[in-house]
Amino acid sequence: MQDADRAGGDDQDIGLSPGERNVTAISRADRSARHVVCTLGEGSYLLGIAGLVNSLVRAGFAGEIIIGYRGALPRWLDPFRRDGDDTSFQITPDVLVRMVIVEGGWHLNNAKAHFIADVAERHAAEADLIYYLDSDIVVTHPWPIFAEWAMRGVVLVHDIADSNMSPHHAYRYAWRDLAVANGYDCREVTGYFNGGCIGFSRRDLRFVLTWRALMDAAGRTGIDMTTMKDAGGRLEFARRDQDVLNAAVMATDTPLALLGYEAMGQYPWINTIIPHAINFRKPWQRNYIFDALRGFPANRTHLAYWRFVDGPTWPFTPAEIASKKRQLAVARFISLLHVRSFRDL
């Protein structure tokens, strides 16, 4: 690889660190494969997607980012608009964003399986691998690593809740009943997986198709798919798309490539690769000083988001970004003196 790069004499690598040159070289070598990232958002969540897009660009991703949305197009896409085209936006020479309207009355989170399957079957039918990432995630490590994992199996991340869920957990009986009633055999699985990251190669498309079929089946049983969560109904399906995702893991025989919840920044200091701002209000909505005074610091998942809002897309003005970073600095100082444990709630 290095010999080929020297022979090519590519001046575009001048000024890159050795690590960045490595990512660039791997991305070029993989250019023949078609990679797609998709996500969903509406309203203020589209501000989160801008951070995701920027992080993918910096990670060396080359391909299409397909955004399923409702409502108005985000203004941060305006500088990248193609003439007469309201659906495609050329962010960099290597990264194209496509906007796809999501129809239907289900909560956007519950439309996830249908959207990912639709991307694979219609919007990116030639894609070799597809990742779905939530709108409150950013990518902090080189893209070729993610691509390699997806070629080995369906990439999933353990959720911080029930991460070591037993194969004999009480919820699994309802999930197994749902799967068996719809013609699927089930395997034993340990762990419970977050719905914010799903990566797969075309070989393993049947995993997403099974997830979609089980979402439809769950809807037919009377589960209200217009809500994201419902702790007052059946506990086995309180988390809707995520619970049915875990049923799909049981109902398929696809190989898995699993990551621990530390990958999403839900554990101190180690192995954070896709920081997922799960807790509290989202980074673009949160008052960090107020939260710090209450004893809740800005964790690394929130800090990571603000690293990726200054280009190539700009969801905020430079002044707004500078103001938020000053707020974060003050909040972090307060948190050195005053932190509350979640056990205190």
N, C-alpha and C positions, 0 to 999 in steps of 0.2 A: 504494500500500500504506500509506504513512504517513498520507495523507489519510483513508483508510478507518479506520485505527486511531484517529486523532484524533476522527473523527466518532463512533466507537463508544464513546469514553471508557472503555476497559476498565481498571478500577482494578487488575486483577491484574498489570498491567505496572509498577506503581509499585515502585520499588526495584531494577528490573533495569537493567543497563548497556545502552547503545545496541546493542551486539552481541547481548546476550541478548534484547532486545526484537525485534531483527531475526529471530533464530531462531524466537522465539515466533510472530511474525507469519507467517513462511513456513510454519511447522507448521500453523497454523490454515487458511491458504489451501489447504494440501495435504490437509486432513482428509477430503476426499471420496474420496481414493485410499486403498486399504487396503495398508499396509505390514506385512511380517512379518519378524522376525529369528528364526532358529532356531540351535540349538547342541546339542552332545552332551556328556554328562558322567556320571561315576560316581565314587563314593568322594570323595576329597579334591578332585577336579576340580570338584565342585559349589561349592566355596568360590571357585574362579576365576570361575564363572558369576555369582556374586553381584556381583563387581566389574564384569563385563560389563553386567549389568542396570542397575546404578547409573550406569554411564557412558552408557548409552543414554538413560536418563531425563534426565541433565544435558545431553545433546546435543540434546534437543528431539524425540526419537523419540516418535511416537504410533502405537500399534498393538499387535500381539500379539508376544510373545516365546515361542516354542515350544521347550521343553527336552526332548530325548530323553534318557532316563536308565535306569540299571539300579540295583538296590539300593533303599535307603531314601530317602525324600524328605528334602531338606535342612531343617534346623531353622530356617534363616533365613527360610523361607517362612511359618512358623507365624503371625506377626502379620497376614498378609494373606489368610488362609484364609477362603473363603466358607462359610457355614453348610452343613454336610453335603456339601461338595464337596472332594474330595482332588485334584482335577486343575486347578482354576482359582484364581488368586490375583491380586487387584486391587492392584497395587503403587502406582499413582497413578490418578487419574481417567482418564488417557490411556493407561496401559500395563497390559495384562493378561498375566500369565504363565500358560501352560498346560503341564502336565507330561504327557509321553507315554512310556510304557514301551517300550523297544526290545527286541524279542525276537530270538532266534537266537544262534548260537554264534560268529559272526564277531567279531573284535576291533572294538570300538566305532568306532575310526577307519575301518575298512574298511566299516562300515555307513553311512558318511556319504552316499554317492550315493543309496542306497536311502531313507535318512531324508529327505533334502532333496526327493526326488521324491515321497515319501509326503506330506510337508507340502504340496507344491504340488497334489497330486491329491486328497487326502482331508481333511487337517486345516485347510487354508487355501485351499480351491478357488477362492475369490473374490479372493484377494490379487492386487494389481496388480504388486507386486514383492516379491522375497524375497531376503534375505541370509542366508548361513550364515557364522558367525564362530566360531572355535575358543574353547574355554573359558578359554584363557590369553591372550586378547586383551581390551583395553579400547578404547573409542572416545573420541578427544579433540577431535574437530571436529564442527561442526553437522551434524545428520542430513540436512538437505535437500541437502547436497553429495553424500552417498552415494546418495541417491535419484535425483538428476539423472544421475549416472554410470550407474546400473543401467538407466535408461531409454534410454541410448545404446548399450549393449552389455553383454556378460557381463563383470563386473568381476572381474579376477584380479590377483594381486600376484606379481611376480617373486620367486623364491626366492633366498636368498643363495648357494646352491650352484647352479652351472651357470646363472646368471641370463642369460647371453648364449648359451645352447646353440644351436649351429649347426643349421640345417635338415638338415645331413648328419651330425649326431652319430650314433655307432654305435648308441646305444640306440633311435633312432627307427626303425630297420629292424624291430625286434621289435614296436614299437608299431604301425607301419604294417601289419605282417603280421596282428596281432590284429584291427585295424580292418577290413582288406580281407576277412579270412576270415569276418567277420560282416556283410558287405554294405555297408561304408562306403567312400566315396572319401576321399582325404586331401589336405589342402592343405599347403603349406610354411609352417612356423612357426619363428620365431627366439625363443629364450628358454625357460626352464623355470619353472613356476609353482607357488607354494606352495598347499597344500590348506587353509590356514586361513581364507581369505576368498573366497567366491564370491557375487557379487550378480547378479541377473538380473530382467528383467521377464517377464511371462507370455508375451510374444511369443517369447522365447528359451528357453522351457522345454525345447525339444528338446535343448539342450545337456546338461542334467542327465539327461534320459532316455537319451541316448547314453552318458553316463558310467556310468549304472547298468547298461545292457546290456553294456558292455565289462567292468565289474567281474564280472558273472556269467560272461562268457566267459572271463575270466582265471582265475576260480575253477575252471571246468571243465577248464582245462589242467593243473590239479594244484597251482597256487600256493596255499600255506597261508594262508588268510584269517583264521585265528585268531591270527596274529602281526602286529604293526604293521610291523616291519622284519625283513629277513633278508638280510644281506650274504653268506651262504654259499650262496644259491641263485642264480637268474638275476639278474644285476646290473641288467638292464633293468626288473625289477619288484621290486627290493629294498625300495623305499619304498611298495609296495602301492598304496593309494588315490591317492597323489600322482602316481605314475608313470602310472597309468591315467587320472587327470585330464588329464595332458598328452597322452596318446593321444587322449582325447576332444576336446581342442582341435584336434588335427590332423584328426579324423574329422568335424568339423562345419563349417558355413559361417556360423555366427552371428557378428555383429560383436562385437569385443572392446573393452573399455575397460580398459587396462592401467596398472598402477602399478609403480614400481620398488621394490626391496626396502627402500629408505629409508622407505617408508610404514609398515613394520612395526618401525621403530626399529633396523634392522640397519646403520645408517650414522650416523656422528656428526653431531649438531646440526641436521640439516635435514629438513623435510618428514615428520616422524613424525605419522601420523594414526590408526593402529591399532596401538599398541605390542603386540608379540607376544613374550611371555617364553619364547623358544625355548631359550636356553642355560642350562645348569646345572639344578638342581632348581627346581621351581616356586616362585613368590614365597611362597606359604603354607606351604612346606616348608623353605625355605632358611635356613641359618645364615649371615647376611651377614658377621659378624665373623670367623668361621672362614675363609670364602672370601677375605675381604680380607687376612688374614694369609698366605694361600697365594698372594696376588698377583692375585686375581680380584675386581674391584670389582662393585658392583651397578650395572648399566647402566640406561639410561633406561626400558627396558621394564619392569623390576622396580619402579623408582620410581613409574612411572605406575600400576601396580596399586594401590599403597597410597594413592593419591589418591582411590580410588573405593570404599573399604570402610566409609565412615561415613555411609551412608544413600543412599536410603531403606531398602535392606536392610542388615542388620548381620550379616555372617558371623562377626565377632569382637566381643568386648566392647570398650568404650572403653579399658579398662586394657590389653587385649592389643594394641590398635592403637597406643596410646601407647608401649608397651614395644618394639614392632617398629620404630616410627619412631625411637626412641632408638638402637636397634641399628643402623639404617640410617645415622644421623648419625655414629656411631662408626666404622662400616665405611667410610664415605665419607672420613673424616679419615685413616684408615689408608691408604686408596688414594691419597691425595695424596703419600704417601711411598714407596709400594711397589706397583708394578703389574708383572705378568708378561705378556709377549707370548704369544699362542697358539703362536707359533713355538717357544717354549721347551718345549712339551709333548713 
